[in-house]
Amino acid sequence: MDDLARHRTARRARIGFAGLWRTIKVGFKSLWLHRLRSLLTVLGIVFGVCSVIAMLAVGEGASHEAQEQIRKLGSNNIIVHSVKPTDEQKVGSQQSYVIEYGITYLDVERIRQTIPDVTVVVPGRIIRERVWNATQHIDAEIAGTVPWYPELRNLVLLEGRYFTEVEMNSRKNVCVLSEPMARRLFPLTPPIGNNVRVGSDYYKVIGVISQEAVATAAMGNIAKQENGRSNSAATPRLYIPLTAAKSRFGEILVRRSSGSMEAETVELHELIVQVHNQNAVEETSKIVEELFSRNHKKKDYELIVPLELLRQAERTKQIFNTVLGAIAAISLIVGGIGIMNIMLASVTERTREIGIRRALGAKRRDIVIQFLIETVILSGCGGIIGVGLGVLIPYFITRFSEMATIVTFWSPIIAFSISATVGLVFGIYPALRAANMDPVEALRHE
Amino acid sequence: MTDVPYIAALEEVTKTYHMGTVTLNALQGITVNVEPGEYIAIMGPSGCGKSTLLNLLGCLDRPSSGRYLLGGDDVSMMDDDELSEIRGTRLGFIFQSYNLIQQLNVVENIEVPLYYQGLPAEESRIIATVFAERVGLGDRLYHKPFELSGGQQQRVGIARALVNDPLVILADEPTGNLDSHSGTEILALFDELHRAGKTMIMVTHDDDIGRRAQRVIRLRDGRVEEDIRNG
């Protein structure tokens, strides 16, 4: 009985890689047989993956923009603004009076003396005025500053030059325009060498500079960016020497409104303290805060630390990402359940096929692999389509809405591997159910 | 007779089904020995245990008691994986309703048993093609089952049962779904296989098969009623 002997030695080679590849092909074939159903099945995964990538891209873009703005303020800087104390604003409207508040030259001196590792202290005056070039005009902030201001605020000189120390000492009427302002006032002619008028004074334009980011306390919060003071972010600035500002505008600002006169005395509107070492920023900011709170009776100043804002922005981003992750997880689980649902239906529908395969020598493991591969193909293809859409959608968002989006390279990878895992996990139950069918029953199934 | 090893042997095999509180004794002690090259028809009224017996012979089910030796090995105590292996290597199945896999074409259907034995794709493709030609389907190799007539589909089924060179071919009403012309063709094919020395066991109502078979086993109420050898 050669025949028997031959049969007794198991001739089954292991179903190796080639066998797996054949199973994958068979899987593709049976999914292709039900194209529409397969497509509908994977939609959950497709939208899950695509929305994860798109949302992450939008979030990343928004936070990147915020961080860029904060970085422009200079991460080694501590910025102090003068703020009108709130309780002084409510005074009888018929009276004329003078409010005195804000940062003083004395504060600058105090900081210089108290804190040794502070290199530059930039005093600035900011006056809101209308700026004219012939008939063109724009409402702007006139900033009286020092020559090294742009360097400190990471501003880029686009044309011409900034004013020099000599010009500052001689109170020259020169000015540097921020870029949007230059575009508005000099739409056709080059601005440099021309004059602009503020009130009754003329200033010679010597340079154009990039628009600066405006420090606000709301900056660290991505979600809050729409509110708060960010409306002033668009206000263009005109830079003139501090000394010129002082002599042209004086220290008293007078505002007349229906019968009452209101005057404010503000020595300095803005002050920038630059710290040598980034690690010392927080400590220094505490000292500055301390100095101010000791010498100012009212809270007429505001401290802004870009570094802190940056950290806050990062924390916000983390929360944002966590929320996104949760949404992603939910949508992928929903997608996975969709796949499981269809696979269970498919298993029932193909009971007969399972019976046939079992009768022809398929082990339980073979059946498990067959159905598992089908689910993984489904979720994998869904993942790929989702990644494609997820990369395309941010592109179109940026294209049509000017919202910045950034697709980080890891987000498609993570989204895809999660979707494949979901397929694997949710495929296990239907596959086991298929494998545990009684072959006799399965063959009898109609 | 004594020194001829049986290719398949059932010894006092019983099968009991428990359905809730009802107990059904489908087989009540069956002893059958099958010699190599035999052509056996199992007949009997419905409910006599034919299907149960075929399921046991086909290793799709295990007996409640008794022994079943197939090719010298006791398969009655084997686990599921081992039984799958046995089905894939020692048995060939032919079904009444052909049981072809609809999404696969003729050659691919014939290949299925080879696939589960891990035969390389090219090799199994060649073998399957040879068997398809042998049952007269050389010009239908890449047709899907629904494109074939009943008789052609059953030929695919037969080729599939032969492709792994089994010890025993089991058939369940192989002509039950066929018109008499195709049925006769299929029966002629069986005769041919018998002449080639294949061992075949068929469950049937068809007296034609009964007449052609070498041995007829009649069952009644889960027991062997008679076991006759024709000529």
Interface residues (C-beta under 8 A of the other chain):
Chain A: M1 D3 L4 H7 R8 A10 R11 R12 A13 R14 I15 G16 A18 G19 R22 V26 K29 S30 L33 R352 E353 G355 I356 R357 R358 A359 L360 G361 A362 K363 R364 R365 D366 P439 V440 L443
Chain B: P5 I7 P36 N55 G58 L60 D61 G71 G72 D73 D80 D81 S84 E85 R87 G88 T89 R90 F93 F95 N99 L100 I101 Q102 Q103 L104 V112 P113 Y115 Y116 Q117 G118 L119 P120 A121 R160 N164 L167
